[in-house]
Amino acid sequence: MIACSNKVVLPGLINTHTNLGMHSLKGIADEGELFEWLAKIHDAEGKLTEKDVYQNTLDGAREALRFGTTLVYDSYKYPEARIKALGMAGIRALISSTVKDKKSLNIAKKLLKIKHDLIKPVLSVHSLFETSEDIIKEVIALSEKEQV
């Protein structure tokens, strides 16, 4: 038993939308509307290497844990690097790859085969405005088939 007088005890928090691989980009163009922000962030994202995404994901997961988050849903590029970082941090995660075309859908299909104690691969489209209706339908069908 742990004495918790004058303490607050809460269950672990769940963050249902993270892009931890972008952790180092926090604060860039925060004042803009969504599409303004996307235009500005696109160039910075293009410079992120797989190593950067790994370190960003590790840093972001550690920050999440420090503030009480014990489960994240994370979507971004370089899924294998992100899985490695999330596992290193010891945080539970649902992880998807960014699906917006056939090529990225094939990468996501491979991701579904990865087995990890704390991390479960799932499927998700990147966004409704950057993904064709056909790809969205394929993601839905595959999600139902794989039960993810």
C-alpha positions in Angstrom: 0.0 0.0 0.0 1.2 3.5 -0.8 0.3 6.4 1.5 -1.5 9.0 -0.7 -2.6 11.5 1.9 -2.6 15.0 0.4 -1.9 13.6 -3.1 -3.9 13.3 -6.3 -4.0 9.8 -7.9 -5.1 9.7 -11.5 -5.1 7.0 -14.1 -2.6 7.3 -17.0 -3.7 9.8 -19.6 -4.3 8.8 -23.3 -3.3 11.1 -26.1 -5.4 10.2 -29.2 -3.5 12.2 -31.8 0.3 12.7 -31.8 2.9 13.3 -34.4 5.9 12.7 -32.1 8.3 12.6 -35.0 7.7 16.3 -35.4 8.6 17.1 -31.8 11.5 19.4 -32.7 9.1 21.5 -34.9 6.9 22.6 -32.0 6.4 26.4 -32.1 6.9 26.9 -35.8 4.1 29.1 -37.3 1.8 28.4 -34.3 -0.1 31.7 -34.9 -1.4 30.6 -38.3 -4.5 28.9 -39.4 -4.3 25.2 -40.4 -3.5 25.5 -44.1 -1.1 28.4 -43.5 0.7 26.3 -40.9 0.8 23.3 -43.2 2.4 25.3 -45.9 5.1 26.6 -43.5 5.8 23.3 -41.8 6.1 21.4 -45.0 9.6 22.7 -45.8 10.8 22.0 -42.2 9.3 18.5 -42.3 11.1 17.7 -45.6 14.5 18.2 -43.8 13.8 15.7 -41.1 15.8 12.5 -41.5 14.9 9.1 -40.1 17.4 9.7 -37.3 15.7 13.1 -36.5 12.3 11.4 -36.4 13.6 8.7 -34.1 15.1 11.3 -31.7 12.0 13.5 -31.9 9.8 10.5 -31.1 11.9 9.5 -28.2 11.9 13.1 -26.8 8.2 13.4 -27.3 7.4 10.1 -25.7 9.6 11.0 -22.7 7.8 14.3 -22.4 4.4 12.6 -22.6 5.3 10.1 -19.9 6.7 12.9 -17.7 3.3 14.6 -17.8 1.2 11.5 -17.1 0.4 10.2 -20.6 0.8 6.4 -20.7 -0.7 5.6 -24.1 -0.4 7.6 -27.4 -1.8 7.2 -30.9 1.1 8.3 -33.1 1.2 8.8 -36.9 4.0 10.1 -39.0 6.7 8.9 -41.4 9.5 6.4 -40.6 7.3 3.9 -38.6 10.2 1.5 -37.8 12.2 4.3 -36.2 9.2 5.5 -34.3 8.5 2.0 -33.0 12.1 1.7 -31.8 11.9 5.1 -30.0 8.5 4.4 -28.4 9.8 1.0 -27.2 12.9 2.6 -25.8 10.8 5.1 -23.9 8.6 2.3 -22.6 5.3 4.0 -23.6 2.2 2.1 -24.9 1.3 3.2 -28.4 -1.0 2.7 -31.3 1.1 3.6 -34.3 0.2 4.2 -37.9 2.1 5.3 -41.0 1.0 8.3 -43.0 -1.2 6.8 -45.8 -2.1 9.1 -48.7 -1.4 7.1 -51.8 -0.7 3.5 -53.0 3.0 3.6 -52.1 2.4 4.7 -48.5 -0.5 2.2 -48.2 2.0 -0.6 -49.0 4.3 0.7 -46.3 1.4 0.7 -43.9 0.5 -2.9 -44.8 4.0 -4.0 -43.9 3.8 -2.1 -40.6 0.8 -4.3 -39.6 3.0 -7.3 -39.4 5.2 -5.9 -36.7 4.7 -7.4 -33.2 5.7 -5.6 -30.0 4.6 -5.9 -26.4 3.7 -2.2 -26.0 3.0 -1.1 -29.5 0.2 -2.0 -31.8 0.2 -1.0 -35.5 -3.0 0.4 -36.9 -4.2 2.0 -40.2 -5.1 5.6 -40.8 -5.2 8.0 -43.7 -3.1 11.1 -43.6 -6.0 13.5 -44.1 -9.2 13.7 -46.0 -8.0 16.6 -48.1 -4.8 14.9 -49.2 -6.0 11.4 -49.7 -8.2 10.2 -52.6 -11.5 8.5 -51.9 -10.3 5.3 -53.4 -7.3 5.1 -51.0 -9.7 6.0 -48.1 -11.9 3.1 -49.1 -8.9 0.7 -49.3 -7.8 1.8 -45.8 -11.3 1.2 -44.4 -11.5 -2.3 -46.1 -8.1 -3.3 -44.9 -8.8 -2.0 -41.3 -11.9 -4.1 -41.2 -10.1 -7.2 -42.6 -7.2 -6.9 -40.2 -9.4 -5.7 -37.3 -7.3 -2.7 -36.5 
